[in-house]
Amino acid sequence: MPKPTQAHMSRTISKSQPSGAKDMTKRQMEYYMGAKLIEVGVNPKSAIYRWSVENKGSREVWTYSAYWSDSKQELLHKEQES
């Protein structure tokens, strides 16, 4: 079975939350992603990260993604093409 080369974490938050609370949520997600990568044996400094936000009415779904190894190379290649 091949090893994973990417990880994603999502949180749904209210658009009306104060900016300080949103900043804290963002920092928490970054921290937990780093911890998860260490847990699976990936150096967090070797990965690249991307944020995405999906609007859902009065709420937003924030997704924090990490890519390493083959997925990192594929993502960088796609970004250079566009």
KOLGUPA-127849 format. One record per residue (C-alpha): x, y, z; chain. Coordinates in Angstrom, 2 decimals. Example, Ala and Ser with C-alpha at 12.3 -4.5 7.8 and 13.67 -1.06 7.14 Angstrom:
<sites>
SITE  x  y  z  chain
SITE  12.30  -4.50  7.80  A
SITE  13.67  -1.06  7.14  A
</sites>
This chain:
<sites>
SITE  x  y  z  chain
SITE  0.00  0.00  0.00  A
SITE  1.51  3.36  -1.02  A
SITE  2.28  5.96  1.63  A
SITE  0.11  9.09  1.67  A
SITE  1.70  12.24  0.27  A
SITE  -0.91  14.79  1.32  A
SITE  -3.13  15.67  4.26  A
SITE  -6.16  17.94  4.62  A
SITE  -7.87  19.44  7.65  A
SITE  -11.17  21.37  7.56  A
SITE  -13.01  23.55  10.05  A
SITE  -16.38  25.28  9.70  A
SITE  -16.53  28.71  11.30  A
SITE  -19.07  31.52  11.47  A
SITE  -18.35  34.52  9.26  A
SITE  -19.42  36.75  12.17  A
SITE  -16.62  35.52  14.46  A
SITE  -14.22  38.26  15.55  A
SITE  -10.96  38.39  13.58  A
SITE  -9.00  37.40  16.70  A
SITE  -10.95  34.16  16.98  A
SITE  -10.40  33.45  13.29  A
SITE  -6.66  34.05  13.70  A
SITE  -6.58  31.64  16.64  A
SITE  -8.42  28.99  14.62  A
SITE  -5.91  29.42  11.79  A
SITE  -2.92  29.07  14.14  A
SITE  -4.47  26.00  15.78  A
SITE  -4.99  24.33  12.41  A
SITE  -1.38  25.05  11.41  A
SITE  -0.14  23.61  14.72  A
SITE  -2.26  20.46  14.48  A
SITE  -1.24  19.87  10.87  A
SITE  2.42  20.06  11.86  A
SITE  1.83  17.63  14.71  A
SITE  -0.01  15.23  12.42  A
SITE  2.83  15.29  9.89  A
SITE  5.37  14.51  12.61  A
SITE  3.10  11.67  13.77  A
SITE  3.16  10.08  10.30  A
SITE  6.92  10.60  9.92  A
SITE  6.99  13.66  7.64  A
SITE  9.19  16.66  8.38  A
SITE  6.77  19.63  8.47  A
SITE  9.44  21.87  6.94  A
SITE  9.63  19.64  3.85  A
SITE  5.93  20.05  3.03  A
SITE  4.17  22.90  1.26  A
SITE  0.85  24.22  2.51  A
SITE  -2.24  25.72  0.90  A
SITE  -5.39  27.30  2.33  A
SITE  -8.82  27.24  0.71  A
SITE  -12.08  28.82  1.86  A
SITE  -15.55  27.74  0.78  A
SITE  -18.47  30.07  1.54  A
SITE  -21.65  28.46  2.83  A
SITE  -24.09  31.22  3.67  A
SITE  -23.25  32.63  7.10  A
SITE  -20.45  30.09  7.55  A
SITE  -17.10  29.36  5.93  A
SITE  -15.30  26.05  5.55  A
SITE  -11.55  26.54  5.88  A
SITE  -9.36  23.74  4.56  A
SITE  -5.64  23.57  5.29  A
SITE  -3.72  21.17  3.07  A
SITE  -0.17  19.84  3.24  A
SITE  1.66  18.25  0.32  A
SITE  4.98  16.40  0.33  A
SITE  6.90  13.99  -1.84  A
SITE  5.15  13.22  -5.16  A
SITE  2.07  15.34  -4.37  A
SITE  4.29  18.34  -3.67  A
SITE  6.03  18.00  -7.02  A
SITE  2.71  17.56  -8.87  A
SITE  1.18  20.61  -7.20  A
SITE  4.20  22.81  -7.94  A
SITE  4.16  21.64  -11.55  A
SITE  0.43  22.45  -11.92  A
SITE  0.92  25.88  -10.36  A
SITE  3.79  26.68  -12.73  A
SITE  1.64  25.71  -15.74  A
SITE  -1.18  28.06  -14.80  A
</sites>
